[in-house]
Amino acid sequence: MKLSAIWTITVVFLLPLGLIAQDQIFKKNKEVITCTVREVGTEEIRYNLPEYQEEVTFAIEKDKVDRIVFADGQEIVIENEMYNPENYPDDRTKAIKLDFISPLTGNTTISYEQSMRPGRSWEVSLGLIGMGIDPNNNNALGLFGQFGIKFIKSPDFYLSRMRYSHLLKGGYIKPVVSFAAYGIDRNEIYPYNVERETVLSGMIMVDFGKQWVFDNVLLFDLYAGVGYGFSTGMNSDDLDYNFGFVTGPPEVPIALEAGINLGYLLKKK
C-alpha cells in the first residue's frame, strides 16, 4: 500500500476524534457546556460553541462555574474569589481578646481567635476565676475554658469582586462548649456560717454576635448565647452564675451567656 493511501486512512480515522474532543464547563447547577474555552478571566470565562461561527464568543460568570475540564484532560477548579485567601494578604488573622465585663463579675477571661479561612475561624477562651472583683466575699477560685467555631456571615447578595472587608469582621454564629471547675464559699449567714463548696459546670450553646475590626489592629466583639447547661452547685431554683455563663435549675437546664470583648490583632511574622 502506498504511503499516501496510509496517510489518507489515518486522517479519516483521526479527524472525527479531533472533532469530538471538546472542552467542558461544569456549572454549579449541574449543567455542562461543551465548547472551546478561549479565556479564563478574573470574573468570567469566554468560550466558543461548535454550532456557531468562531467569531461568536460567549461568556459566563466564574461564580456560576464549578470547574473546567479541557479536551486534553487538564482541569481547573473555579474558586469563589470571595473565599480565596490570596485576596486578603494584608489581613491579620490572629487576635488576643479580653472580656471587658468579666473582672466586674469575679473572673478575668482572655480569648485567642485565629482565622481558618475566609468566613471561618476558631476561638478558645480561658477564665481565671477569682481574678476580679468579689462583692459577695465568696472567695471563688478556679478555671473555666471555652472552645467554639465561628461561621462569619457572608453578604445577602454578591457584587463584582465582592470581598470580606476583613477576615475577622462581620456578624457570626458560633457553636461553643464550656466547662468550669471552682471552689466557692457559700455564705448563708456571713461570716458565721460559711461552707466551702466545689462546683463543676458545663454547657453547650450557640452564640450570636458581631465583630468589628479597626485599622487592622483593634477589635470589638459583642455577643450573646443560649443553650443547655448543668451545675453541681445548684442550691436554689434560681439561675446560677458560673463565672462565664449562667445555668438554670436541674428541671430547666438552660444556659445563657453574653459578653463584650476588646482585642488586639497580632502582626504576621
C-alpha positions in Angstrom: 0.0 0.0 0.0 1.3 3.4 -1.0 2.3 5.9 1.7 -0.3 8.4 0.5 -3.0 5.9 1.0 -1.9 5.1 4.5 -1.9 8.8 5.3 -5.4 9.3 3.9 -6.8 6.4 6.0 -5.1 7.8 9.2 -6.6 11.2 8.6 -10.1 9.7 8.0 -10.0 7.9 11.3 -8.3 10.6 13.4 -10.3 13.6 12.1 -13.6 12.6 13.9 -11.7 12.2 17.1 -10.4 15.7 16.8 -13.9 17.0 16.2 -15.3 15.1 19.2 -12.7 16.2 21.7 -14.0 19.4 23.3 -13.6 21.4 26.4 -16.3 21.1 29.1 -17.5 23.8 31.5 -19.3 22.3 34.5 -21.7 24.7 36.1 -22.7 24.7 39.8 -26.3 23.9 38.8 -25.0 20.6 37.2 -25.4 21.8 33.6 -22.4 21.1 31.3 -21.4 23.3 28.4 -19.4 21.5 25.6 -17.3 24.1 23.9 -13.9 25.5 23.2 -12.6 27.7 26.1 -10.9 30.8 24.8 -10.2 32.8 28.0 -10.4 32.3 31.8 -10.5 35.8 33.2 -10.7 37.2 36.7 -14.5 37.5 36.6 -15.8 35.5 33.6 -14.9 32.6 31.2 -15.2 33.1 27.4 -15.8 30.3 25.0 -17.0 29.3 21.5 -19.8 26.8 20.8 -19.3 24.3 17.9 -22.7 25.1 16.3 -21.8 28.8 15.9 -19.1 30.6 13.9 -15.7 31.0 15.7 -16.2 34.8 15.7 -19.2 34.4 18.0 -17.9 34.3 21.6 -20.0 33.6 24.7 -19.2 34.4 28.3 -20.2 33.0 31.7 -19.6 34.4 35.2 -16.9 32.4 37.1 -19.1 32.3 40.2 -21.6 30.1 38.3 -18.9 27.6 37.3 -17.6 24.7 39.4 -14.8 23.5 37.2 -13.4 23.3 33.6 -12.2 20.1 32.0 -10.2 20.6 28.9 -10.0 18.3 25.9 -6.5 17.1 26.9 -7.8 16.1 30.4 -6.4 19.1 32.3 -8.8 20.5 34.9 -9.3 23.9 36.5 -11.4 24.1 39.7 -13.0 27.5 39.9 -12.9 29.1 43.4 -15.2 31.8 44.6 -13.0 34.9 44.8 -14.7 36.0 48.0 -13.4 32.9 49.8 -10.0 32.9 48.2 -7.3 33.5 51.0 -5.0 35.1 48.4 -7.3 38.1 48.3 -6.6 39.0 51.9 -2.8 39.2 52.1 -2.7 42.1 54.5 -5.4 41.0 56.9 -4.1 40.0 60.3 -5.5 36.6 61.1 -4.9 36.2 64.8 -6.3 38.2 67.8 -5.9 38.3 71.6 -9.1 39.5 73.3 -10.2 40.4 76.9 -13.7 40.1 78.1 -14.2 43.7 79.2 -17.0 42.9 81.7 -15.5 39.8 83.3 -13.4 41.4 86.0 -16.6 43.0 87.4 -18.1 39.5 87.9 -15.3 37.8 89.7 -13.1 36.5 86.9 -10.8 37.6 84.1 -11.3 35.9 80.7 -8.8 36.0 77.9 -9.5 34.6 74.4 -7.5 33.8 71.3 -9.0 33.8 67.8 -7.5 32.6 64.6 -8.9 32.6 61.1 -9.1 29.2 59.4 -10.2 30.6 56.0 -12.4 33.4 54.8 -15.7 33.1 56.7 -14.4 30.7 59.3 -12.3 31.0 62.5 -11.8 29.1 65.8 -11.7 30.7 69.2 -10.5 29.4 72.6 -11.1 31.2 76.0 -9.6 30.8 79.4 -11.2 32.3 82.5 -9.3 32.8 85.7 -12.0 32.6 88.4 -11.2 34.7 91.5 -9.1 37.2 89.5 -11.6 40.1 89.7 -14.0 41.9 92.0 -15.6 39.8 94.7 -18.6 41.8 96.0 -20.2 38.8 97.8 -16.9 37.7 99.6 -17.3 34.2 98.1 -13.5 33.7 97.7 -14.1 31.8 94.4 -11.0 30.2 92.9 -10.8 28.1 89.8 -10.8 28.0 86.0 -13.2 27.7 83.1 -12.5 27.1 79.4 -14.4 27.5 76.2 -14.0 26.5 72.6 -16.0 27.5 69.6 -16.0 27.7 65.8 -17.2 31.0 64.2 -19.2 31.0 61.0 -19.0 34.5 59.7 -21.9 35.7 57.7 -21.4 36.4 54.0 -23.4 39.2 52.2 -27.0 38.6 51.2 -26.1 39.4 47.6 -22.8 39.5 45.7 -21.4 42.2 43.6 -18.5 42.1 41.2 -15.2 41.5 43.1 -17.1 41.2 46.4 -14.7 40.6 49.4 -14.9 40.4 53.2 -13.8 43.8 54.5 -11.6 41.8 57.0 -11.3 38.1 57.6 -12.3 38.5 61.3 -15.0 41.1 60.8 -18.8 40.6 60.5 -21.8 39.0 62.1 -21.4 35.4 63.1 -22.9 32.3 64.6 -20.6 30.3 67.0 -21.4 26.9 68.4 -19.4 26.6 71.7 -18.8 24.2 74.6 -17.7 25.4 78.1 -16.5 23.7 81.3 -15.8 25.3 84.7 -14.4 23.9 88.0 -14.0 26.1 91.0 -14.3 26.4 94.8 -16.6 28.9 96.4 -17.7 29.9 99.9 -21.5 29.6 100.4 -22.2 32.4 102.8 -25.6 31.6 104.3 -25.1 33.9 107.3 -21.8 35.7 106.6 -19.4 35.4 108.3 -20.7 32.8 110.9 -21.9 30.0 108.6 -19.5 29.6 105.7 -19.2 26.3 103.8 -16.6 25.7 101.1 -18.1 24.0 98.0 -16.5 22.6 94.9 -18.6 23.3 91.8 -18.4 21.6 88.3 -20.4 23.1 85.5 -20.6 22.9 81.7 -22.7 23.9 78.8 -23.3 23.6 75.0 -24.8 26.6 73.3 -24.8 28.8 70.2 -23.6 32.4 70.4 -24.9 35.1 68.1 -22.6 38.1 67.7 -20.9 40.7 65.6 -17.3 41.7 65.4 -15.7 44.9 64.2 -12.1 45.5 63.2 -10.5 48.9 63.2 -7.4 49.7 61.1 -6.4 46.0 61.1 -5.2 46.5 64.7 -8.1 46.8 67.2 -11.2 44.6 67.6 -14.6 44.9 69.2 -16.7 41.8 69.7 -20.3 41.9 71.1 -22.2 38.6 71.6 -24.9 36.7 73.4 -25.8 33.0 73.5 -28.3 30.4 74.6 -28.1 26.6 75.1 -28.1 23.8 77.6 -26.0 23.6 80.8 -25.6 22.0 84.2 -24.0 22.9 87.5 -23.3 20.7 90.6 -23.6 23.7 92.8 -27.3 24.4 92.4 -28.8 25.2 95.8 -31.9 27.0 94.7 -34.4 27.3 92.0 -32.8 30.4 90.6 -30.2 30.9 87.9 -26.7 30.2 89.0 -23.7 32.2 87.8 -20.7 30.0 86.9 -18.1 32.7 86.1 -18.6 32.8 82.3 -22.1 31.6 81.8 -25.4 31.2 83.7 -27.2 27.9 84.2 -30.7 27.2 85.3 -32.0 24.7 87.9 -31.9 21.0 87.1 -35.5 20.9 85.9 -34.8 23.7 83.5 -31.2 23.0 82.1 -30.9 26.3 80.2 -27.6 28.1 79.8 -27.0 31.8 78.9 -24.0 34.0 78.3 -23.2 37.4 77.0 -20.1 39.5 76.7 -18.1 42.3 75.3 -14.6 41.6 74.0 -11.8 44.1 73.3 -8.9 42.7 71.2 -5.6 43.3 69.6 -4.7 41.8 66.2 -1.3 40.2 66.2 1.2 41.1 63.5 2.1 38.5 60.9 5.6 37.1 61.1 
